[in-house]
Amino acid sequence: MLANYLPILLFIVVGLLVGVVPMLLGWMLGPSRPDSEKNSPYECGFEAFEDTRMKFDVRYYLVAILFIIFDLEIAFLFPWAVVLQEIGIFGFLSMMLFLGILIIGFIYEWKKGALEWE
């Protein structure tokens, strides 16, 4: 019976080795010379060690809402499309209501100007 689990154990060990060994090699062999260019902000545009109570532009939140809208839509559309024959008209109307709510959210984002980045 233990032989049945050997491929699973081998798969886990190989996966861990593939994930951990390159990180350890990079940490041990890689140079660590941080300078001002490496520590400069590159993603959000804010300094890394400023006041934590600084104001954020509302566009960051609008983009986050927009991402959630489309992420939820895609996450729910694939399983719905697979079982559409089994759930019938009730499932179809429920998804149309869901998509209508998402379209209202999209229109809200559009009106707020989240799609126009300066």
N, CA, C and O atoms as a MOPAC input file, in Angstrom:
PM7 MOZYME 1SCF
protein

 N      0.81700 1    -1.18900 1     0.00000 1
 C      0.00000 1     0.00000 1     0.00000 1
 C      0.86200 1     1.25500 1     0.00000 1
 O      0.48400 1     2.26300 1    -0.59700 1
 N      2.00900 1     1.20500 1     0.65800 1
 C      2.90700 1     2.35200 1     0.69700 1
 C      3.45500 1     2.66100 1    -0.69500 1
 O      3.78900 1     3.80900 1    -0.98500 1
 N      3.55000 1     1.66000 1    -1.54800 1
 C      4.05800 1     1.86100 1    -2.90300 1
 C      3.10900 1     2.72800 1    -3.73400 1
 O      3.53800 1     3.36600 1    -4.69500 1
 N      1.82700 1     2.75700 1    -3.37200 1
 C      0.87900 1     3.59500 1    -4.09200 1
 C      1.15000 1     5.08200 1    -3.86400 1
 O      0.86000 1     5.91000 1    -4.72700 1
 N      1.70600 1     5.41600 1    -2.70100 1
 C      1.95500 1     6.81400 1    -2.36900 1
 C      3.35400 1     7.27600 1    -2.75900 1
 O      3.66500 1     8.45800 1    -2.61600 1
 N      4.19800 1     6.38500 1    -3.24400 1
 C      5.55500 1     6.75100 1    -3.62700 1
 C      5.58600 1     7.79500 1    -4.74100 1
 O      6.38700 1     8.72400 1    -4.64000 1
 N      4.77700 1     7.71100 1    -5.79400 1
 C      4.80800 1     8.77200 1    -6.81900 1
 C      4.39800 1    10.13800 1    -6.26300 1
 O      4.93300 1    11.16500 1    -6.67900 1
 N      3.46200 1    10.14700 1    -5.33500 1
 C      3.03800 1    11.41400 1    -4.74500 1
 C      4.16800 1    12.01500 1    -3.91000 1
 O      4.44200 1    13.21200 1    -3.99000 1
 N      4.81600 1    11.17700 1    -3.11500 1
 C      5.93800 1    11.64300 1    -2.30900 1
 C      7.07800 1    12.13200 1    -3.19600 1
 O      7.68800 1    13.16300 1    -2.91200 1
 N      7.36700 1    11.40200 1    -4.26100 1
 C      8.40500 1    11.81000 1    -5.19700 1
 C      8.05600 1    13.13900 1    -5.85900 1
 O      8.92900 1    13.98900 1    -6.03300 1
 N      6.80600 1    13.32600 1    -6.22300 1
 C      6.35600 1    14.56800 1    -6.83500 1
 C      6.53500 1    15.74600 1    -5.87200 1
 O      6.97400 1    16.82000 1    -6.28500 1
 N      6.19900 1    15.55300 1    -4.59300 1
 C      6.34100 1    16.61100 1    -3.59800 1
 C      7.81600 1    16.94400 1    -3.38300 1
 O      8.17700 1    18.11800 1    -3.30400 1
 N      8.66200 1    15.93400 1    -3.28800 1
 C     10.09400 1    16.17000 1    -3.06700 1
 C     10.70400 1    16.90900 1    -4.24600 1
 O     11.45200 1    17.86700 1    -4.05200 1
 N     10.39900 1    16.48100 1    -5.46800 1
 C     10.94800 1    17.15000 1    -6.65000 1
 C     10.42200 1    18.58100 1    -6.73800 1
 O     11.17500 1    19.49100 1    -7.08500 1
 N      9.16300 1    18.79100 1    -6.43400 1
 C      8.60700 1    20.14200 1    -6.45300 1
 C      9.28000 1    21.04900 1    -5.44500 1
 O      9.57700 1    22.20500 1    -5.74800 1
 N      9.52300 1    20.54000 1    -4.25800 1
 C     10.22600 1    21.34300 1    -3.25100 1
 C     11.65600 1    21.64500 1    -3.67600 1
 O     12.14000 1    22.76100 1    -3.49200 1
 N     12.33100 1    20.65200 1    -4.24500 1
 C     13.70300 1    20.87700 1    -4.70400 1
 C     13.75300 1    21.91700 1    -5.81700 1
 O     14.62200 1    22.78800 1    -5.81700 1
 N     12.83100 1    21.83000 1    -6.75500 1
 C     12.81500 1    22.79100 1    -7.85800 1
 C     12.50000 1    24.19900 1    -7.34200 1
 O     12.99100 1    25.17800 1    -7.90300 1
 N     11.70600 1    24.31400 1    -6.30700 1
 C     11.35600 1    25.62400 1    -5.78500 1
 C     12.34400 1    26.19500 1    -4.79900 1
 O     12.56100 1    27.40600 1    -4.77600 1
 N     12.95200 1    25.34600 1    -3.97600 1
 C     13.79600 1    25.82600 1    -2.88400 1
 C     15.26900 1    25.92700 1    -3.29500 1
 O     15.94200 1    26.88500 1    -2.91200 1
 N     15.77600 1    24.98000 1    -4.05100 1
 C     17.20300 1    24.96400 1    -4.38100 1
 C     17.62400 1    26.22300 1    -5.15200 1
 O     18.64100 1    26.81000 1    -4.78300 1
 N     16.92300 1    26.67600 1    -6.18700 1
 C     17.35700 1    27.91600 1    -6.85900 1
 C     17.34800 1    29.13300 1    -5.93100 1
 O     18.21900 1    29.99700 1    -6.04100 1
 N     16.37800 1    29.21100 1    -5.02200 1
 C     16.36500 1    30.33400 1    -4.08700 1
 C     17.56400 1    30.29100 1    -3.15800 1
 O     18.19000 1    31.31800 1    -2.89700 1
 N     17.88300 1    29.10900 1    -2.66000 1
 C     19.04000 1    28.98300 1    -1.77600 1
 C     20.34300 1    29.28300 1    -2.51100 1
 O     21.22800 1    29.93600 1    -1.95800 1
 N     20.46800 1    28.81600 1    -3.74200 1
 C     21.66500 1    29.11600 1    -4.52100 1
 C     21.79600 1    30.60700 1    -4.78300 1
 O     22.89300 1    31.15400 1    -4.68000 1
 N     20.71900 1    31.26100 1    -5.11400 1
 C     20.75900 1    32.69900 1    -5.33400 1
 C     21.08800 1    33.46400 1    -4.06900 1
 O     21.80500 1    34.46400 1    -4.11200 1
 N     20.57400 1    33.00400 1    -2.95000 1
 C     20.84400 1    33.68100 1    -1.68100 1
 C     22.29700 1    33.48900 1    -1.25400 1
 O     22.91900 1    34.41700 1    -0.73600 1
 N     22.84100 1    32.28700 1    -1.46900 1
 C     24.21000 1    32.01000 1    -1.03600 1
 C     25.24800 1    32.58200 1    -2.00000 1
 O     26.27000 1    33.10600 1    -1.55800 1
 N     25.00600 1    32.49200 1    -3.29500 1
 C     26.01100 1    32.88500 1    -4.27400 1
 C     25.83700 1    34.30800 1    -4.80000 1
 O     26.77900 1    34.88400 1    -5.34400 1
 N     24.66000 1    34.87200 1    -4.64700 1
 C     24.40400 1    36.20000 1    -5.20100 1
 C     24.99800 1    37.31000 1    -4.35400 1
 O     25.03100 1    37.20800 1    -3.12800 1
 N     25.46900 1    38.37300 1    -5.00100 1
 C     26.01000 1    39.49800 1    -4.24200 1
 C     24.88600 1    40.30700 1    -3.59600 1
 O     23.78900 1    40.41600 1    -4.14400 1
 N     25.17200 1    40.86100 1    -2.44400 1
 C     24.20100 1    41.68900 1    -1.73600 1
 C     24.82600 1    43.06700 1    -1.53100 1
 O     25.47300 1    43.32900 1    -0.51800 1
 N     24.61400 1    43.94600 1    -2.52200 1
 C     25.15900 1    45.29500 1    -2.45900 1
 C     24.03900 1    46.30100 1    -2.73400 1
 O     23.96300 1    46.86600 1    -3.82500 1
 N     23.17600 1    46.52100 1    -1.75000 1
 C     22.08900 1    47.48200 1    -1.99300 1
 C     22.63300 1    48.90300 1    -2.10500 1
 O     23.52100 1    49.30000 1    -1.35000 1
 N     22.10000 1    49.65100 1    -3.03900 1
 C     22.43900 1    51.05800 1    -3.17700 1
 C     21.15200 1    51.87000 1    -3.29700 1
 O     20.05600 1    51.31900 1    -3.19600 1
 N     21.28100 1    53.14400 1    -3.50700 1
 C     20.08800 1    54.00200 1    -3.54300 1
 C     19.18000 1    53.66500 1    -4.72000 1
 O     17.96100 1    53.80600 1    -4.62200 1
 N     19.76000 1    53.22500 1    -5.82400 1
 C     18.93900 1    52.87900 1    -6.99600 1
 C     18.10300 1    51.62300 1    -6.74900 1
 O     16.94800 1    51.55500 1    -7.16800 1
 N     18.68300 1    50.62700 1    -6.07000 1
 C     17.93900 1    49.40800 1    -5.78100 1
 C     16.84900 1    49.63800 1    -4.74800 1
 O     15.81000 1    48.98000 1    -4.78400 1
 N     17.07700 1    50.56500 1    -3.82900 1
 C     16.09600 1    50.82700 1    -2.78600 1
 C     15.06900 1    51.87300 1    -3.18000 1
 O     14.19800 1    52.20200 1    -2.37500 1
 N     15.14200 1    52.40500 1    -4.38700 1
 C     14.19900 1    53.43400 1    -4.81400 1
 C     12.85400 1    52.81100 1    -5.16700 1
 O     12.80100 1    51.64300 1    -5.55100 1
 N     11.76600 1    53.56900 1    -5.04600 1
 C     10.44400 1    53.02000 1    -5.38300 1
 C     10.32800 1    52.82100 1    -6.89100 1
 O     10.76900 1    53.65800 1    -7.67900 1
 N      9.73100 1    51.70400 1    -7.27300 1
 C      9.58600 1    51.41500 1    -8.70000 1
 C      8.18500 1    50.96600 1    -9.07100 1
 O      7.86200 1    50.95500 1   -10.25900 1
 N      7.34800 1    50.60100 1    -8.14100 1
 C      6.01400 1    50.13500 1    -8.49000 1
 C      4.94300 1    51.16000 1    -8.15800 1
 O      4.14300 1    51.52300 1    -9.02000 1
 N      4.92000 1    51.62600 1    -6.92800 1
 C      3.81600 1    52.48800 1    -6.51900 1
 C      4.14600 1    53.96100 1    -6.68200 1
 O      3.22800 1    54.78000 1    -6.69900 1
 N      5.41500 1    54.33700 1    -6.80300 1
 C      5.78900 1    55.72200 1    -6.98800 1
 C      5.96900 1    56.49200 1    -5.70100 1
 O      6.25600 1    57.68800 1    -5.74700 1
 N      5.81100 1    55.85800 1    -4.55700 1
 C      5.98900 1    56.52400 1    -3.27800 1
 C      7.30900 1    56.09500 1    -2.66000 1
 O      7.78900 1    54.98700 1    -2.89800 1
 N      7.88500 1    56.97700 1    -1.87200 1
 C      9.09700 1    56.61600 1    -1.14900 1
 C      8.78200 1    55.49700 1    -0.15700 1
 O      7.68100 1    55.43200 1     0.38900 1
 N      9.75000 1    54.62700 1     0.06700 1
 C      9.51100 1    53.43100 1     0.86800 1
 C      9.34500 1    53.73500 1     2.35300 1
 O      8.62700 1    53.00800 1     3.03900 1
 N      9.97100 1    54.75900 1     2.86100 1
 C      9.96800 1    54.98500 1     4.30500 1
 C      9.44000 1    56.37200 1     4.65200 1
 O     10.05400 1    57.08500 1     5.44500 1
 N      8.32100 1    56.75800 1     4.07200 1
 C      7.69200 1    58.02600 1     4.40400 1
 C      6.63800 1    57.82300 1     5.46500 1
 O      6.50500 1    56.74200 1     6.03900 1
 N      5.89100 1    58.87800 1     5.71400 1
 C      4.81500 1    58.83400 1     6.69300 1
 C      3.74900 1    57.84000 1     6.23300 1
 O      3.36300 1    57.83700 1     5.06500 1
 N      3.28400 1    57.01300 1     7.13500 1
 C      2.28400 1    56.00400 1     6.76700 1
 C      0.89400 1    56.59500 1     6.61600 1
 O     -0.00600 1    55.92300 1     6.11300 1
 N      0.69900 1    57.82500 1     7.03600 1
 C     -0.62200 1    58.44900 1     6.94700 1
 C     -0.75800 1    59.37200 1     5.73800 1
 O     -1.59700 1    60.27300 1     5.73300 1
 N      0.05900 1    59.15100 1     4.72100 1
 C     -0.02500 1    60.00500 1     3.53600 1
 C     -1.28600 1    59.66300 1     2.73800 1
 O     -1.78900 1    58.54100 1     2.79600 1
 N     -1.77800 1    60.63900 1     2.00300 1
 C     -3.02100 1    60.45100 1     1.24500 1
 C     -2.73300 1    59.74800 1    -0.07800 1
 O     -1.75400 1    60.04700 1    -0.76100 1
 N     -3.60100 1    58.82000 1    -0.41600 1
 C     -3.52700 1    58.12900 1    -1.69600 1
 C     -4.52600 1    58.76100 1    -2.65300 1
 O     -5.58000 1    59.25600 1    -2.25300 1
 N     -4.16600 1    58.73000 1    -3.90300 1
 C     -5.07800 1    59.21100 1    -4.92300 1
 C     -6.22900 1    58.22200 1    -5.06000 1
 O     -6.02200 1    57.01400 1    -4.94600 1
 N     -7.42400 1    58.71400 1    -5.30100 1
 C     -8.60800 1    57.86100 1    -5.37600 1
 C     -8.53200 1    56.92400 1    -6.58000 1
 O     -9.24400 1    55.92000 1    -6.61000 1
 N     -7.70100 1    57.21600 1    -7.56200 1
 C     -7.60200 1    56.36000 1    -8.74400 1
 C     -7.07800 1    54.96600 1    -8.40300 1
 O     -7.42100 1    53.99700 1    -9.08000 1
 N     -6.25200 1    54.85500 1    -7.36200 1
 C     -5.77800 1    53.52900 1    -6.96100 1
 C     -6.94800 1    52.65100 1    -6.52800 1
 O     -6.99800 1    51.46800 1    -6.86300 1
 N     -7.87700 1    53.22600 1    -5.79100 1
 C     -9.03200 1    52.46000 1    -5.33500 1
 C     -9.97800 1    52.14800 1    -6.49300 1
 O    -10.57500 1    51.07200 1    -6.53200 1
 N    -10.11600 1    53.07400 1    -7.42700 1
 C    -10.98400 1    52.82400 1    -8.57300 1
 C    -10.42500 1    51.71000 1    -9.45000 1
 O    -11.18200 1    50.88300 1    -9.95900 1
 N     -9.12300 1    51.68200 1    -9.62900 1
 C     -8.51300 1    50.60300 1   -10.40600 1
 C     -8.67700 1    49.27000 1    -9.68200 1
 O     -8.90200 1    48.24300 1   -10.32000 1
 N     -8.56500 1    49.28000 1    -8.36100 1
 C     -8.76000 1    48.04700 1    -7.58900 1
 C    -10.19400 1    47.53800 1    -7.73100 1
 O    -10.40900 1    46.33700 1    -7.89500 1
 N    -11.16700 1    48.43200 1    -7.67000 1
 C    -12.56700 1    48.03300 1    -7.84700 1
 C    -12.77700 1    47.48500 1    -9.25000 1
 O    -13.48100 1    46.49100 1    -9.42900 1
 N    -12.17500 1    48.12200 1   -10.24100 1
 C    -12.30500 1    47.66300 1   -11.62000 1
 C    -11.71900 1    46.26300 1   -11.78600 1
 O    -12.30500 1    45.42200 1   -12.46900 1
 N    -10.57700 1    46.01100 1   -11.17100 1
 C     -9.97900 1    44.67900 1   -11.23600 1
 C    -10.89600 1    43.64500 1   -10.59800 1
 O    -11.08100 1    42.56000 1   -11.15000 1
 N    -11.46900 1    43.96500 1    -9.44900 1
 C    -12.35400 1    43.02200 1    -8.76100 1
 C    -13.58100 1    42.72100 1    -9.60800 1
 O    -14.03800 1    41.57900 1    -9.66500 1
 N    -14.11200 1    43.74300 1   -10.26300 1
 C    -15.29100 1    43.53600 1   -11.11000 1
 C    -14.98700 1    42.51100 1   -12.20300 1
 O    -15.73300 1    41.54600 1   -12.36800 1
 N    -13.90900 1    42.71000 1   -12.94300 1
 C    -13.62100 1    41.81400 1   -14.05300 1
 C    -13.10500 1    40.45500 1   -13.57800 1
 O    -13.34200 1    39.43800 1   -14.23000 1
 N    -12.40800 1    40.43600 1   -12.45400 1
 C    -11.92900 1    39.16700 1   -11.92000 1
 C    -13.10000 1    38.29300 1   -11.47800 1
 O    -13.12400 1    37.09600 1   -11.76600 1
 N    -14.05700 1    38.87600 1   -10.78900 1
 C    -15.23700 1    38.11700 1   -10.37800 1
 C    -16.04800 1    37.64900 1   -11.57400 1
 O    -16.56800 1    36.53300 1   -11.59100 1
 N    -16.14700 1    38.49800 1   -12.55600 1
 C    -16.93700 1    38.13300 1   -13.72700 1
 C    -16.35100 1    36.90000 1   -14.41100 1
 O    -17.08400 1    35.96500 1   -14.73300 1
 N    -15.07000 1    36.89100 1   -14.62700 1
 C    -14.43500 1    35.75200 1   -15.28900 1
 C    -14.47600 1    34.51200 1   -14.40900 1
 O    -14.68200 1    33.40400 1   -14.90400 1
 N    -14.28100 1    34.69300 1   -13.10200 1
 C    -14.25600 1    33.53800 1   -12.19800 1
 C    -15.61400 1    32.83800 1   -12.13500 1
 O    -15.67600 1    31.62600 1   -11.92900 1
 N    -16.69200 1    33.58600 1   -12.31000 1
 C    -18.02100 1    32.97700 1   -12.24800 1
 C    -18.55900 1    32.57200 1   -13.61600 1
 O    -19.46300 1    31.73800 1   -13.68400 1
 N    -18.04100 1    33.12600 1   -14.70100 1
 C    -18.57300 1    32.79800 1   -16.02300 1
 C    -18.14400 1    31.41800 1   -16.51400 1
 O    -18.93300 1    30.73500 1   -17.16800 1
 N    -16.93800 1    30.99700 1   -16.22400 1
 C    -16.48500 1    29.69200 1   -16.71900 1
 C    -17.27700 1    28.52600 1   -16.12900 1
 O    -17.76600 1    27.69500 1   -16.89400 1
 N    -17.42800 1    28.42300 1   -14.80800 1
 C    -18.23100 1    27.29800 1   -14.28900 1
 C    -19.69100 1    27.38600 1   -14.73100 1
 O    -20.32800 1    26.35900 1   -14.96400 1
 N    -20.22100 1    28.59300 1   -14.84700 1
 C    -21.60200 1    28.76800 1   -15.28100 1
 C    -21.77300 1    28.26000 1   -16.70800 1
 O    -22.76500 1    27.60000 1   -17.01800 1
 N    -20.80500 1    28.56600 1   -17.58300 1
 C    -20.91200 1    28.13200 1   -18.97300 1
 C    -20.83100 1    26.61200 1   -19.09200 1
 O    -21.42700 1    26.03000 1   -19.99900 1
 N    -20.10300 1    25.96700 1   -18.18700 1
 C    -19.95800 1    24.51000 1   -18.25000 1
 C    -21.26500 1    23.81800 1   -17.88800 1
 O    -21.61300 1    22.81200 1   -18.50700 1
 N    -21.99800 1    24.33100 1   -16.90300 1
 C    -23.20700 1    23.65900 1   -16.42700 1
 C    -24.49000 1    24.35500 1   -16.89100 1
 O    -25.54700 1    24.16100 1   -16.29100 1
 N    -24.40800 1    25.15100 1   -17.93900 1
 C    -25.57800 1    25.90600 1   -18.39300 1
 C    -26.73600 1    24.99900 1   -18.80600 1
 O    -27.89300 1    25.34800 1   -18.57000 1
 N    -26.45900 1    23.85700 1   -19.41000 1
 C    -27.52400 1    22.95200 1   -19.83200 1
 C    -28.28100 1    22.36800 1   -18.64100 1
 O    -29.48800 1    22.14200 1   -18.72600 1
 N    -27.58600 1    22.12200 1   -17.53800 1
 C    -28.21800 1    21.50100 1   -16.37600 1
 C    -29.01400 1    22.48400 1   -15.52200 1
 O    -30.00900 1    22.09600 1   -14.91100 1
 N    -28.59300 1    23.75800 1   -15.46800 1
 C    -29.26600 1    24.70000 1   -14.55800 1
 C    -30.45600 1    25.39500 1   -15.19100 1
 O    -31.28900 1    25.96000 1   -14.48300 1
 N    -30.54800 1    25.36300 1   -16.49700 1
 C    -31.73700 1    25.84400 1   -17.18200 1
 C    -31.92700 1    27.35500 1   -17.14500 1
 O    -30.97000 1    28.11900 1   -17.02300 1
 N    -33.18600 1    27.76200 1   -17.25500 1
 C    -33.52500 1    29.17900 1   -17.38400 1
 C    -33.27500 1    29.93800 1   -16.08300 1
 O    -32.92600 1    31.11800 1   -16.12000 1
 N    -33.44900 1    29.28400 1   -14.93400 1
 C    -33.19100 1    29.95500 1   -13.65700 1
 C    -31.72400 1    30.34200 1   -13.53200 1
 O    -31.40900 1    31.45000 1   -13.09600 1
 N    -30.83700 1    29.45100 1   -13.90700 1
 C    -29.40600 1    29.74600 1   -13.87200 1
 C    -29.02200 1    30.83500 1   -14.85800 1
 O    -28.16200 1    31.67200 1   -14.58400 1
 N    -29.68600 1    30.80700 1   -16.02400 1
 C    -29.41300 1    31.83600 1   -17.02700 1
 C    -29.82800 1    33.21300 1   -16.51900 1
 O    -29.07300 1    34.17800 1   -16.63400 1
 N    -31.03700 1    33.29800 1   -15.95500 1
 C    -31.51000 1    34.59200 1   -15.45600 1
 C    -30.70300 1    35.07800 1   -14.25400 1
 O    -30.47700 1    36.27800 1   -14.09900 1
 N    -30.27500 1    34.15700 1   -13.41600 1
 C    -29.43200 1    34.53700 1   -12.27900 1
 C    -28.10900 1    35.13000 1   -12.75600 1
 O    -27.63800 1    36.12700 1   -12.20800 1
 N    -27.51100 1    34.51900 1   -13.77400 1
 C    -26.24900 1    35.05600 1   -14.28800 1
 C    -26.46600 1    36.38200 1   -14.98900 1
 O    -25.59800 1    37.25300 1   -14.92300 1
 N    -27.58300 1    36.56300 1   -15.65200 1
 C    -27.84500 1    37.85200 1   -16.28700 1
 C    -28.00600 1    38.95400 1   -15.23300 1
 O    -27.57100 1    40.08500 1   -15.44800 1
 N    -28.63300 1    38.62500 1   -14.09200 1
 C    -28.73000 1    39.58800 1   -12.99900 1
 C    -27.33800 1    39.92500 1   -12.46400 1
 O    -27.03300 1    41.09200 1   -12.22200 1
 N    -26.49900 1    38.91600 1   -12.28100 1
 C    -25.13300 1    39.12600 1   -11.81600 1
 C    -24.34800 1    40.00200 1   -12.78800 1
 O    -23.66700 1    40.93700 1   -12.36800 1
 N    -24.43900 1    39.70700 1   -14.07600 1
 C    -23.73500 1    40.50900 1   -15.06800 1
 C    -24.28400 1    41.92500 1   -15.12700 1
 O    -23.53100 1    42.86700 1   -15.37200 1
 N    -25.57700 1    42.09200 1   -14.90700 1
 C    -26.15000 1    43.43900 1   -14.86400 1
 C    -25.57900 1    44.26500 1   -13.72700 1
 O    -25.27900 1    45.44600 1   -13.89900 1
 N    -25.42800 1    43.64700 1   -12.56600 1
 C    -24.82200 1    44.34800 1   -11.42700 1
 C    -23.37800 1    44.71800 1   -11.75200 1
 O    -22.93500 1    45.81600 1   -11.41400 1
 N    -22.64100 1    43.82600 1   -12.39800 1
 C    -21.26600 1    44.13400 1   -12.77300 1
 C    -21.20100 1    45.24100 1   -13.81700 1
 O    -20.28600 1    46.06400 1   -13.78500 1
 N    -22.13700 1    45.27200 1   -14.72100 1
 C    -22.16700 1    46.34400 1   -15.72100 1
 C    -22.44400 1    47.68200 1   -15.05500 1
 O    -21.88200 1    48.69900 1   -15.46000 1
 N    -23.29600 1    47.69800 1   -14.04700 1
 C    -23.54300 1    48.93000 1   -13.29800 1
 C    -22.25400 1    49.39200 1   -12.62000 1
 O    -21.96100 1    50.58700 1   -12.61500 1
 N    -21.48600 1    48.47400 1   -12.05300 1
 C    -20.19500 1    48.82200 1   -11.45700 1
 C    -19.21200 1    49.33800 1   -12.48700 1
 O    -18.45300 1    50.26700 1   -12.21200 1
 N    -19.21600 1    48.74600 1   -13.67200 1
 C    -18.33600 1    49.21200 1   -14.73900 1
 C    -18.70500 1    50.62500 1   -15.18500 1
 O    -17.82800 1    51.45800 1   -15.41400 1
 N    -19.98500 1    50.88600 1   -15.30700 1
 C    -20.43500 1    52.23100 1   -15.69300 1
 C    -20.04300 1    53.25000 1   -14.62100 1
 O    -19.65600 1    54.37500 1   -14.93900 1
 N    -20.14500 1    52.85200 1   -13.35000 1
 C    -19.71400 1    53.72600 1   -12.26200 1
 C    -18.23300 1    54.06000 1   -12.38900 1
 O    -17.83900 1    55.21700 1   -12.24000 1
 N    -17.40800 1    53.04200 1   -12.66600 1
 C    -15.97800 1    53.28000 1   -12.85100 1
 C    -15.72300 1    54.20600 1   -14.03500 1
 O    -14.86900 1    55.09000 1   -13.97000 1
 N    -16.45800 1    53.99800 1   -15.09700 1
 C    -16.28100 1    54.80700 1   -16.29100 1
 C    -16.62700 1    56.27000 1   -16.00300 1
 O    -15.89600 1    57.17600 1   -16.40400 1
 N    -17.72500 1    56.49000 1   -15.31800 1
 C    -18.14800 1    57.85800 1   -14.97500 1
 C    -17.17900 1    58.54500 1   -14.03400 1
 O    -17.00500 1    59.76200 1   -14.10800 1
 N    -16.53900 1    57.78300 1   -13.14100 1
 C    -15.57600 1    58.35400 1   -12.20000 1
 C    -14.23400 1    58.64400 1   -12.86600 1
 O    -13.38700 1    59.31500 1   -12.27900 1
 N    -14.03300 1    58.14700 1   -14.08000 1
 C    -12.80600 1    58.42300 1   -14.81100 1
 C    -11.66900 1    57.45800 1   -14.52200 1
 O    -10.50500 1    57.80200 1   -14.72500 1
 N    -11.97800 1    56.26700 1   -14.05400 1
 C    -10.92100 1    55.30300 1   -13.73200 1
 C    -10.26600 1    54.74600 1   -14.98900 1
 O     -9.14700 1    54.23600 1   -14.92200 1
 N    -10.93300 1    54.83100 1   -16.12200 1
 C    -10.36300 1    54.31900 1   -17.34900 1
 C     -9.46600 1    55.32900 1   -18.03100 1
 O     -8.80500 1    54.99700 1   -19.01500 1
 N     -9.42800 1    56.55100 1   -17.53700 1
 C     -8.58300 1    57.61200 1   -18.11000 1
 C     -7.44400 1    57.87900 1   -17.14700 1
 O     -7.63900 1    58.47100 1   -16.08600 1
 N     -6.24500 1    57.43500 1   -17.52600 1
 C     -5.07700 1    57.62200 1   -16.67100 1
 C     -4.23100 1    58.74900 1   -17.24700 1
 O     -3.97100 1    58.78900 1   -18.45000 1
 N     -3.80300 1    59.66200 1   -16.38300 1
 C     -3.05500 1    60.83800 1   -16.84800 1
 C     -1.57200 1    60.57700 1   -16.86900 1
 O     -0.79500 1    61.45900 1   -17.23400 1

